[in-house]
Amino acid sequence: MQPDGMAPVARDVLIQHMLRACDRYFAGHSSRLMDLPVAEIPFPVSTGPLKLINVVLPDWGAHWGCDGILAVPRECCGDPAAPHWAQVDWWLAAFLLLEGWHERAWELQHGPIHSYAFRLHGWDERAWEHAWVNRIALFLRAWTAQRAGIEEATLFGPLPRAELLLTHDVDAVAKTWAIRLKQTAFLGLNTLRLLGRGQVSEAGARLGRAMRFLFLRDDWWTLGEMLDMERRAGLRSQFNFYADVRAKTLRRWLFDPGYDLTLPRLKELLVSLVRDGWRVGLHQSYDAWQEPVLMRQQREHLQSLLPVAVTSCRQHWLRFSWQKTWKAQAEAGFCQDTTLMFNDRPGFRVAAALEWSPWDVVHGGNASLKELPTVLMDSHFYDYQPMSAAERRASLKQWLSEVVAVGGQAAILWHPHTIAVDYGWREGFQDLLDELRGVAPC
């Protein structure tokens, strides 16, 4: 049965919600899509892991599929054993994916996974490989044009230009002992994983890196260098700063950043960032993911040091609950969040590259803030899945190309301290900047 708090959504309300979420593709003509003869399937009561079905598209819409195919939740096919595009409830498919409906139900039964994909047992990982929701919207746009006998671009205008927001969570501005211990432990765990897979030489290299990280000194004030790199690339990004002023407990010492925004060097940086066209957001403390009072206190402290309002955020360690985090953020005064991603892999967590107002299951309408999903971050290509330089560049291009191909919207995360010598990820950041040249910011 459907868990409490997951009431089915009325069909007309669901369709209007999706039309608003995908309006960038319809150029104000979304009412034209209301006449499409989309199959209607009852809202599902299943709460199991997400499973997808491949649906072959007709020739006139195949260009919006991946090799002519769109993957949709099994519950949205009239006959999952022999799926036909005309028997798919495309509205329902897009809604279930975009709103993370299966993840929400999983959380109600098992608790938050926060942002670790490996905790979603039995999931169809194809959901995270493409912006399926964007592609469904574009297929519906093509279907409308085909029925009207008019070219898509003539009816709805050209495909919108992709928008990518480069962001930086400022977790460290100096190499503290808390950071040394955390990163050494993480590298040690990866060493054991490599040994378990029989990769002895790689494990030895990772162990050596762990020992160097623990004992060597390095300058982690990399913010100026990062800004210079972005200037040369013609880019402006968003920096998310930690702003908790509470005394450090052992837990906060281990898990939270260790800097103080009132230090003159940081205060001057904050003002210059805004003056020169960069954005500033909040990076909440580790324990604030469901606490609106803590979030508000931290937002107000950061805002007191700036000449502009702080309206955007990303949760530290990507601590996130479908039930609680957006609600707490909205109550704390935020208008935008970029937390929605996975810690342990790149990809499209809600099968979409769209900034939208998520569904509020309590009040049955749009949430009062917008979510801009993040598609990738630095550690995906170094810590979680070590790659050669060529493999990393190819992977970066692959993920960003999907956003560009569908004219989507997404955020990207690169931590400033990782361009220091200890990490050596500067080359990867430069590769990212090269890929972002010419792409519009969100």
ABEGO torsion letter per residue (X at the ends): XBBBGBBBBBAAAAAAAAAAAAAAAAGGAAAAAAABBBBBBBBBABABBBBBBBBBBBAAAAAABBGGBBBBBAAABABAABBBAAABBAAAAAAAAAAGAAAAAAAAAAEBAEABAAABBGBBAAAAABBAAAAAAAAAAAAAAAAAGBBAAAAAEBBBBBBBBBBBBBABABBBAAAAAAAAAAAAAAAAAAAAAGBAAAAAAAAAAAAAAAABBBBABAAAAAAAAAAAAGBBBBBBBBABABBBBAAAAAABBABBAABAAAAAAAAAAAAAGBBBBBBBBAAAAABAAAAAAAAAAAAAABABBBABBBBBGGBBBAAAAAAAAAAAGBABBAABBBAABBEBAAGBBBBBBBBBAAAGBBBABBBBBBABBAAAAAAABBBBAAAAAAAAAAAAAAAAAAGBBBBBBBBAAAABAAAGAAAAAAAAAAAABGBBBX
